[in-house]
Amino acid sequence: MKFKAFLTENGVNLLEKRFLPAFDKMGKNCHLLLTKEHLFFLHNLLNGDGVQCIAQFRKDVLFDDYRISSQNEDRIAFSLDVALLYRAVKSSVSICTEFSGGLASNRLQIKLVKKLPPNCTQPMPFLTFETKGYKSAVIQDVPISKPLSRSQVIELQTALDSAQDLPPTLVQVQDPNQLQNFVDHMRHVGDVLNVTISKHGDLQVQISTTLIRLGTEFQRLSVIGEKSQAPVEDRNLSAQARSERAIARGDAQSVQVSVKHFSKSLQCHLTKPNSAFYGIAPQGACLTVIFQFMVPGTRQTDKSISLHCRLPVLDPGSN
């Protein structure tokens, strides 16, 4: 089992300034899955209790001279502490910049190694970052779990495949700041968020308690997938009435999610996506948020990067 590559300058910027800060907010640990063509960050994928977050990178977006081999179809997976990985990347970049004039003149190598830590009798696996100066090398070791077995990798891959299913209707939110501000202000009002998405392009987010009901609404958003026209007679109705009628017609779905989970999913905006799509899985299985990235300077979707979250829904009877 071997993995070795050089991080590109673009790859370091993506990890250090965008994706690792977001994943650091999502939770302490995540899985890394390395394949012949891609690298995946998988947060909470084998646990249905919290927010699942999946980031996928094509290898050439992050790496040069990418080499991987294993007896498991050249797939390697392990878990690690995201904060330690983030710290190692930042430290390595700082060393490159300080002593070698930046990454352009001093490439940052990443590889899997086994080492014997102090006061240990058994070698332990590490993800190692190495930057070489004129007369010395600086090494940052990130401890990782024992690499997953064949059956564990298959389990992780199966969970990844099932998490790729798209909701039948997705609505596009271009500016997430309004959602962020709403949740920031209302997180102390209640613990449960009602989210309603219609085929007309409406997204409603609402917090309700026995004393108060507060919400925000986006109307006439772009729709991908199943869509329909809103009836003319609904135009002058309140948001609550319109959503109830749309649900009754089968033109909308509504689910309840944890305010904490929804707020955590908004941390993905640290990755600087161009927009986000919201959708509800069939039978209200989960709330899905898909983040869209554009090729810089164009309006074309960057297919080399993908990121999405799946939020578990609450049982209405538990409220």
MIBASE-887191 format. One record per residue (C-alpha): residue number from 1; residue in one letter; x, y, z. Coordinates in nm, 2 decimals. Each point is the difference from the previous one (the first is absolute). Layout:
BEGIN
<k->NUM; r->a; x->X; y->Y; z->Z>
...
//
This chain:
BEGIN
<k->1; r->m; x->0.00; y->0.00; z->0.00>
<k->2; r->k; x->0.17; y->0.32; z->-0.12>
<k->3; r->f; x->-0.10; y->0.36; z->-0.06>
<k->4; r->k; x->0.22; y->0.29; z->-0.09>
<k->5; r->a; x->-0.07; y->0.33; z->-0.18>
<k->6; r->f; x->0.10; y->0.37; z->-0.02>
<k->7; r->l; x->-0.26; y->0.26; z->0.09>
<k->8; r->t; x->-0.04; y->0.27; z->-0.27>
<k->9; r->e; x->-0.02; y->0.37; z->0.09>
<k->10; r->n; x->-0.37; y->-0.01; z->-0.09>
<k->11; r->g; x->-0.05; y->-0.32; z->0.20>
<k->12; r->v; x->0.15; y->0.17; z->0.31>
<k->13; r->n; x->-0.22; y->0.30; z->-0.04>
<k->14; r->l; x->-0.31; y->-0.21; z->-0.03>
<k->15; r->l; x->0.08; y->-0.20; z->0.31>
<k->16; r->e; x->0.15; y->0.27; z->0.22>
<k->17; r->k; x->-0.22; y->0.29; z->-0.07>
<k->18; r->r; x->-0.33; y->-0.16; z->-0.09>
<k->19; r->f; x->-0.08; y->-0.37; z->0.06>
<k->20; r->l; x->0.20; y->-0.08; z->0.32>
<k->21; r->p; x->-0.14; y->0.30; z->0.19>
<k->22; r->a; x->-0.35; y->-0.12; z->-0.09>
<k->23; r->f; x->0.06; y->-0.36; z->0.09>
<k->24; r->d; x->0.16; y->0.11; z->0.33>
<k->25; r->k; x->-0.34; y->0.16; z->0.08>
<k->26; r->m; x->-0.19; y->-0.32; z->-0.09>
<k->27; r->g; x->0.15; y->-0.23; z->0.25>
<k->28; r->k; x->0.32; y->-0.14; z->0.16>
<k->29; r->n; x->0.06; y->-0.30; z->-0.23>
<k->30; r->c; x->-0.06; y->-0.10; z->-0.36>
<k->31; r->h; x->0.10; y->-0.27; z->-0.24>
<k->32; r->l; x->0.23; y->0.05; z->-0.29>
<k->33; r->l; x->-0.06; y->-0.23; z->-0.30>
<k->34; r->l; x->0.28; y->0.00; z->-0.26>
<k->35; r->t; x->-0.07; y->-0.17; z->-0.34>
<k->36; r->k; x->0.19; y->0.00; z->-0.33>
<k->37; r->e; x->-0.19; y->0.31; z->-0.12>
<k->38; r->h; x->-0.14; y->0.18; z->0.30>
<k->39; r->l; x->0.04; y->0.10; z->0.36>
<k->40; r->f; x->-0.31; y->0.01; z->0.23>
<k->41; r->f; x->-0.06; y->0.17; z->0.34>
<k->42; r->l; x->-0.28; y->-0.19; z->0.16>
<k->43; r->h; x->-0.15; y->0.13; z->0.32>
<k->44; r->n; x->-0.24; y->-0.21; z->0.21>
<k->45; r->l; x->-0.08; y->-0.22; z->-0.30>
<k->46; r->l; x->-0.03; y->-0.32; z->0.20>
<k->47; r->n; x->-0.21; y->0.16; z->0.28>
<k->48; r->g; x->-0.36; y->0.10; z->-0.07>
<k->49; r->d; x->-0.04; y->0.22; z->0.31>
<k->50; r->g; x->0.17; y->0.32; z->-0.13>
<k->51; r->v; x->0.07; y->0.21; z->-0.31>
<k->52; r->q; x->0.17; y->-0.20; z->-0.27>
<k->53; r->c; x->0.25; y->0.21; z->-0.21>
<k->54; r->i; x->0.17; y->-0.13; z->-0.32>
<k->55; r->a; x->0.27; y->0.18; z->-0.19>
<k->56; r->q; x->0.15; y->-0.14; z->-0.32>
<k->57; r->f; x->0.31; y->0.12; z->-0.18>
<k->58; r->r; x->0.14; y->-0.12; z->-0.33>
<k->59; r->k; x->0.36; y->-0.09; z->0.07>
<k->60; r->d; x->0.16; y->0.25; z->-0.24>
<k->61; r->v; x->-0.18; y->0.29; z->0.18>
<k->62; r->l; x->0.20; y->-0.06; z->0.31>
<k->63; r->f; x->0.31; y->-0.20; z->-0.10>
<k->64; r->d; x->0.29; y->-0.05; z->-0.24>
<k->65; r->d; x->0.18; y->-0.33; z->-0.04>
<k->66; r->y; x->-0.28; y->-0.19; z->0.18>
<k->67; r->r; x->0.08; y->-0.36; z->0.08>
<k->68; r->i; x->-0.22; y->-0.25; z->0.17>
<k->69; r->s; x->0.00; y->-0.38; z->0.03>
<k->70; r->s; x->-0.18; y->-0.25; z->0.22>
<k->71; r->q; x->-0.13; y->-0.35; z->-0.02>
<k->72; r->n; x->-0.35; y->0.14; z->0.03>
<k->73; r->e; x->-0.04; y->0.12; z->-0.36>
<k->74; r->d; x->0.24; y->0.29; z->0.08>
<k->75; r->r; x->-0.23; y->0.14; z->0.26>
<k->76; r->i; x->0.12; y->0.12; z->0.34>
<k->77; r->a; x->-0.22; y->0.13; z->0.28>
<k->78; r->f; x->0.07; y->0.11; z->0.36>
<k->79; r->s; x->-0.13; y->0.25; z->0.26>
<k->80; r->l; x->0.18; y->0.30; z->0.15>
<k->81; r->d; x->-0.04; y->0.30; z->0.21>
<k->82; r->v; x->-0.09; y->0.29; z->-0.23>
<k->83; r->a; x->0.14; y->0.27; z->0.23>
<k->84; r->l; x->0.34; y->-0.18; z->0.00>
<k->85; r->l; x->0.00; y->-0.02; z->-0.38>
<k->86; r->y; x->-0.10; y->0.36; z->-0.03>
<k->87; r->r; x->0.28; y->0.10; z->0.24>
<k->88; r->a; x->0.26; y->-0.20; z->-0.19>
<k->89; r->v; x->-0.10; y->0.15; z->-0.34>
<k->90; r->k; x->0.01; y->0.35; z->0.14>
<k->91; r->s; x->0.34; y->-0.06; z->0.17>
<k->92; r->s; x->0.15; y->-0.16; z->-0.32>
<k->93; r->v; x->-0.12; y->0.29; z->-0.21>
<k->94; r->s; x->0.15; y->0.25; z->0.25>
<k->95; r->i; x->0.33; y->-0.18; z->-0.01>
<k->96; r->c; x->0.01; y->0.00; z->-0.38>
<k->97; r->t; x->-0.08; y->0.37; z->-0.02>
<k->98; r->e; x->0.25; y->0.10; z->0.27>
<k->99; r->f; x->0.30; y->-0.20; z->-0.11>
<k->100; r->s; x->-0.04; y->-0.07; z->-0.37>
<k->101; r->g; x->-0.19; y->0.29; z->-0.16>
<k->102; r->g; x->-0.33; y->-0.18; z->-0.02>
<k->103; r->l; x->-0.14; y->-0.33; z->-0.14>
<k->104; r->a; x->0.10; y->0.08; z->-0.36>
<k->105; r->s; x->0.37; y->-0.06; z->0.09>
<k->106; r->n; x->-0.05; y->-0.27; z->0.27>
<k->107; r->r; x->-0.25; y->-0.27; z->-0.06>
<k->108; r->l; x->-0.19; y->-0.15; z->0.30>
<k->109; r->q; x->0.00; y->-0.38; z->0.00>
<k->110; r->i; x->-0.27; y->-0.20; z->0.17>
<k->111; r->k; x->0.03; y->-0.38; z->0.06>
<k->112; r->l; x->-0.11; y->-0.29; z->0.22>
<k->113; r->v; x->0.27; y->-0.13; z->0.23>
<k->114; r->k; x->0.04; y->-0.23; z->0.30>
<k->115; r->k; x->0.22; y->0.13; z->0.29>
<k->116; r->l; x->0.08; y->-0.11; z->0.35>
<k->117; r->p; x->-0.11; y->0.27; z->0.23>
<k->118; r->p; x->0.18; y->0.07; z->0.33>
<k->119; r->n; x->-0.08; y->-0.25; z->0.28>
<k->120; r->c; x->-0.18; y->-0.24; z->-0.25>
<k->121; r->t; x->0.10; y->-0.35; z->-0.10>
<k->122; r->q; x->-0.22; y->-0.01; z->-0.32>
<k->123; r->p; x->0.03; y->0.22; z->-0.31>
<k->124; r->m; x->-0.29; y->0.23; z->-0.05>
<k->125; r->p; x->-0.14; y->0.14; z->-0.33>
<k->126; r->f; x->0.03; y->0.37; z->-0.08>
<k->127; r->l; x->-0.09; y->0.24; z->-0.28>
<k->128; r->t; x->0.33; y->0.19; z->-0.04>
<k->129; r->f; x->0.06; y->0.34; z->-0.15>
<k->130; r->e; x->0.36; y->0.07; z->-0.10>
<k->131; r->t; x->0.15; y->0.32; z->-0.14>
<k->132; r->k; x->0.37; y->0.01; z->-0.09>
<k->133; r->g; x->0.21; y->0.31; z->0.04>
<k->134; r->y; x->0.35; y->0.06; z->-0.13>
<k->135; r->k; x->0.17; y->-0.18; z->0.29>
<k->136; r->s; x->-0.28; y->-0.17; z->0.19>
<k->137; r->a; x->-0.34; y->-0.15; z->-0.01>
<k->138; r->v; x->-0.30; y->0.08; z->0.22>
<k->139; r->i; x->-0.24; y->-0.28; z->0.07>
<k->140; r->q; x->-0.36; y->0.03; z->0.14>
<k->141; r->d; x->-0.15; y->-0.33; z->0.11>
<k->142; r->v; x->-0.38; y->-0.04; z->0.03>
<k->143; r->p; x->-0.10; y->-0.32; z->0.19>
<k->144; r->i; x->-0.27; y->-0.20; z->-0.18>
<k->145; r->s; x->-0.20; y->-0.31; z->0.08>
<k->146; r->k; x->0.10; y->-0.34; z->-0.12>
<k->147; r->p; x->-0.09; y->-0.01; z->-0.37>
<k->148; r->l; x->-0.34; y->-0.15; z->-0.06>
<k->149; r->s; x->-0.03; y->-0.37; z->-0.09>
<k->150; r->r; x->-0.14; y->-0.12; z->-0.33>
<k->151; r->s; x->-0.35; y->-0.05; z->0.15>
<k->152; r->q; x->0.01; y->0.34; z->0.18>
<k->153; r->v; x->0.10; y->0.17; z->-0.33>
<k->154; r->i; x->-0.29; y->-0.17; z->-0.17>
<k->155; r->e; x->-0.24; y->0.11; z->0.28>
<k->156; r->l; x->0.13; y->0.36; z->-0.04>
<k->157; r->q; x->-0.03; y->-0.01; z->-0.38>
<k->158; r->t; x->-0.35; y->-0.14; z->0.02>
<k->159; r->a; x->-0.10; y->0.28; z->0.24>
<k->160; r->l; x->0.16; y->0.26; z->-0.23>
<k->161; r->d; x->-0.19; y->-0.14; z->-0.31>
<k->162; r->s; x->-0.33; y->0.01; z->0.18>
<k->163; r->a; x->0.07; y->0.36; z->0.12>
<k->164; r->q; x->0.03; y->0.12; z->-0.36>
<k->165; r->d; x->-0.38; y->-0.04; z->-0.08>
<k->166; r->l; x->-0.15; y->0.34; z->-0.09>
<k->167; r->p; x->-0.34; y->0.13; z->0.12>
<k->168; r->p; x->-0.26; y->0.02; z->-0.28>
<k->169; r->t; x->-0.03; y->0.38; z->0.05>
<k->170; r->l; x->0.29; y->0.24; z->0.07>
<k->171; r->v; x->-0.03; y->0.38; z->0.05>
<k->172; r->q; x->0.30; y->0.23; z->-0.05>
<k->173; r->v; x->0.09; y->0.26; z->0.26>
<k->174; r->q; x->0.26; y->0.24; z->-0.14>
<k->175; r->d; x->0.06; y->0.20; z->0.32>
<k->176; r->p; x->0.03; y->-0.20; z->0.32>
<k->177; r->n; x->0.04; y->0.30; z->0.23>
<k->178; r->q; x->-0.37; y->0.04; z->0.06>
<k->179; r->l; x->-0.03; y->-0.36; z->0.12>
<k->180; r->q; x->0.31; y->0.04; z->0.21>
<k->181; r->n; x->-0.13; y->0.32; z->0.16>
<k->182; r->f; x->-0.34; y->-0.15; z->0.07>
<k->183; r->v; x->0.15; y->-0.31; z->0.17>
<k->184; r->d; x->0.25; y->0.21; z->0.20>
<k->185; r->h; x->-0.28; y->0.22; z->0.13>
<k->186; r->m; x->-0.25; y->-0.28; z->0.07>
<k->187; r->r; x->0.21; y->-0.29; z->0.13>
<k->188; r->h; x->-0.10; y->0.11; z->0.36>
<k->189; r->v; x->-0.37; y->0.01; z->-0.08>
<k->190; r->g; x->-0.04; y->-0.38; z->-0.06>
<k->191; r->d; x->0.18; y->-0.32; z->-0.08>
<k->192; r->v; x->-0.21; y->-0.12; z->-0.30>
<k->193; r->l; x->-0.01; y->0.15; z->-0.35>
<k->194; r->n; x->-0.28; y->-0.06; z->-0.24>
<k->195; r->v; x->0.13; y->-0.01; z->-0.36>
<k->196; r->t; x->-0.25; y->0.00; z->-0.29>
<k->197; r->i; x->0.11; y->-0.02; z->-0.37>
<k->198; r->s; x->-0.25; y->0.02; z->-0.29>
<k->199; r->k; x->0.02; y->-0.09; z->-0.37>
<k->200; r->h; x->-0.09; y->0.37; z->-0.06>
<k->201; r->g; x->0.34; y->0.11; z->0.12>
<k->202; r->d; x->-0.09; y->0.10; z->0.36>
<k->203; r->l; x->0.21; y->-0.07; z->0.30>
<k->204; r->q; x->-0.14; y->0.08; z->0.34>
<k->205; r->v; x->0.19; y->-0.03; z->0.33>
<k->206; r->q; x->-0.19; y->0.04; z->0.32>
<k->207; r->i; x->0.05; y->-0.03; z->0.38>
<k->208; r->s; x->-0.31; y->-0.06; z->0.21>
<k->209; r->t; x->-0.07; y->-0.02; z->0.37>
<k->210; r->t; x->-0.32; y->0.01; z->0.20>
<k->211; r->l; x->0.04; y->0.38; z->0.03>
<k->212; r->i; x->0.16; y->0.11; z->-0.33>
<k->213; r->r; x->0.05; y->-0.09; z->-0.36>
<k->214; r->l; x->0.28; y->0.16; z->-0.20>
<k->215; r->g; x->0.11; y->-0.07; z->-0.35>
<k->216; r->t; x->0.15; y->0.11; z->-0.33>
<k->217; r->e; x->-0.09; y->-0.08; z->-0.36>
<k->218; r->f; x->0.17; y->-0.01; z->-0.33>
<k->219; r->q; x->-0.24; y->0.01; z->-0.30>
<k->220; r->r; x->0.04; y->-0.07; z->-0.37>
<k->221; r->l; x->0.34; y->-0.17; z->0.03>
<k->222; r->s; x->0.15; y->-0.20; z->-0.28>
<k->223; r->v; x->-0.12; y->-0.36; z->0.00>
<k->224; r->i; x->0.18; y->-0.31; z->-0.11>
<k->225; r->g; x->-0.20; y->-0.32; z->-0.04>
<k->226; r->e; x->-0.37; y->-0.03; z->0.05>
<k->227; r->k; x->-0.17; y->0.35; z->-0.03>
<k->228; r->s; x->-0.35; y->0.14; z->-0.04>
<k->229; r->q; x->-0.17; y->0.34; z->-0.02>
<k->230; r->a; x->-0.16; y->0.15; z->0.31>
<k->231; r->p; x->-0.38; y->0.05; z->-0.04>
<k->232; r->v; x->-0.10; y->0.36; z->-0.06>
<k->233; r->e; x->-0.24; y->-0.01; z->0.29>
<k->234; r->d; x->0.28; y->-0.07; z->0.25>
<k->235; r->r; x->0.19; y->0.32; z->-0.08>
<k->236; r->n; x->-0.17; y->0.22; z->0.27>
<k->237; r->l; x->0.01; y->-0.26; z->0.27>
<k->238; r->s; x->0.24; y->0.00; z->0.29>
<k->239; r->a; x->0.31; y->-0.22; z->-0.02>
<k->240; r->q; x->-0.14; y->-0.24; z->0.26>
<k->241; r->a; x->-0.33; y->-0.04; z->-0.20>
<k->242; r->r; x->0.19; y->-0.04; z->-0.34>
<k->243; r->s; x->0.23; y->-0.27; z->0.14>
<k->244; r->e; x->-0.29; y->-0.19; z->0.16>
<k->245; r->r; x->-0.19; y->0.00; z->-0.33>
<k->246; r->a; x->0.31; y->-0.10; z->-0.20>
<k->247; r->i; x->0.06; y->-0.29; z->0.24>
<k->248; r->a; x->-0.36; y->-0.11; z->-0.03>
<k->249; r->r; x->0.03; y->0.00; z->-0.39>
<k->250; r->g; x->0.33; y->-0.20; z->0.02>
<k->251; r->d; x->0.19; y->0.30; z->-0.14>
<k->252; r->a; x->0.21; y->0.05; z->0.32>
<k->253; r->q; x->0.17; y->-0.19; z->0.28>
<k->254; r->s; x->0.06; y->0.11; z->0.36>
<k->255; r->v; x->0.24; y->-0.14; z->0.26>
<k->256; r->q; x->0.12; y->0.09; z->0.34>
<k->257; r->v; x->0.38; y->0.01; z->0.07>
<k->258; r->s; x->0.21; y->0.10; z->0.30>
<k->259; r->v; x->0.09; y->0.37; z->0.01>
<k->260; r->k; x->0.35; y->-0.12; z->0.11>
<k->261; r->h; x->0.03; y->-0.22; z->-0.30>
<k->262; r->f; x->-0.12; y->0.26; z->-0.24>
<k->263; r->s; x->0.24; y->0.26; z->0.15>
<k->264; r->k; x->0.29; y->-0.25; z->-0.04>
<k->265; r->s; x->-0.08; y->-0.06; z->-0.36>
<k->266; r->l; x->0.03; y->0.37; z->-0.06>
<k->267; r->q; x->0.37; y->-0.02; z->0.10>
<k->268; r->c; x->0.06; y->-0.15; z->-0.34>
<k->269; r->h; x->-0.03; y->0.35; z->-0.14>
<k->270; r->l; x->0.36; y->0.04; z->0.13>
<k->271; r->t; x->0.09; y->-0.19; z->-0.32>
<k->272; r->k; x->-0.12; y->0.30; z->-0.20>
<k->273; r->p; x->-0.26; y->-0.17; z->-0.23>
<k->274; r->n; x->-0.17; y->0.21; z->-0.27>
<k->275; r->s; x->-0.34; y->-0.13; z->0.11>
<k->276; r->a; x->-0.19; y->-0.27; z->0.19>
<k->277; r->f; x->-0.28; y->-0.23; z->-0.10>
<k->278; r->y; x->-0.25; y->-0.12; z->0.26>
<k->279; r->g; x->-0.22; y->-0.31; z->-0.04>
<k->280; r->i; x->-0.20; y->-0.26; z->0.20>
<k->281; r->a; x->0.06; y->-0.37; z->-0.07>
<k->282; r->p; x->-0.30; y->-0.22; z->-0.09>
<k->283; r->q; x->-0.22; y->-0.08; z->0.30>
<k->284; r->g; x->0.17; y->0.28; z->0.18>
<k->285; r->a; x->0.30; y->-0.22; z->0.08>
<k->286; r->c; x->0.24; y->0.29; z->0.04>
<k->287; r->l; x->0.07; y->0.36; z->-0.09>
<k->288; r->t; x->0.27; y->0.03; z->-0.27>
<k->289; r->v; x->0.22; y->0.30; z->-0.06>
<k->290; r->i; x->0.22; y->0.00; z->-0.32>
<k->291; r->f; x->0.26; y->0.27; z->-0.04>
<k->292; r->q; x->0.09; y->0.12; z->-0.35>
<k->293; r->f; x->0.35; y->0.12; z->-0.10>
<k->294; r->m; x->0.07; y->0.18; z->-0.32>
<k->295; r->v; x->0.32; y->0.00; z->-0.21>
<k->296; r->p; x->0.16; y->0.33; z->0.09>
<k->297; r->g; x->-0.09; y->0.27; z->-0.25>
<k->298; r->t; x->-0.27; y->-0.20; z->-0.16>
<k->299; r->r; x->-0.36; y->-0.11; z->0.06>
<k->300; r->q; x->0.09; y->-0.36; z->-0.05>
<k->301; r->t; x->-0.04; y->-0.25; z->0.28>
<k->302; r->d; x->0.34; y->-0.13; z->0.13>
<k->303; r->k; x->-0.05; y->-0.37; z->-0.02>
<k->304; r->s; x->0.33; y->-0.08; z->0.16>
<k->305; r->i; x->-0.13; y->0.11; z->0.35>
<k->306; r->s; x->-0.33; y->-0.10; z->0.17>
<k->307; r->l; x->-0.14; y->0.05; z->0.35>
<k->308; r->h; x->-0.33; y->-0.09; z->0.15>
<k->309; r->c; x->-0.17; y->-0.06; z->0.34>
<k->310; r->r; x->-0.28; y->-0.22; z->0.11>
<k->311; r->l; x->-0.19; y->0.11; z->0.31>
<k->312; r->p; x->-0.20; y->-0.27; z->0.20>
<k->313; r->v; x->-0.37; y->0.09; z->0.04>
<k->314; r->l; x->-0.18; y->0.00; z->0.34>
<k->315; r->d; x->-0.30; y->-0.21; z->0.08>
<k->316; r->p; x->-0.29; y->0.25; z->0.01>
<k->317; r->g; x->-0.14; y->-0.21; z->0.29>
<k->318; r->s; x->0.31; y->0.08; z->0.21>
<k->319; r->n; x->-0.08; y->0.37; z->0.01>
//
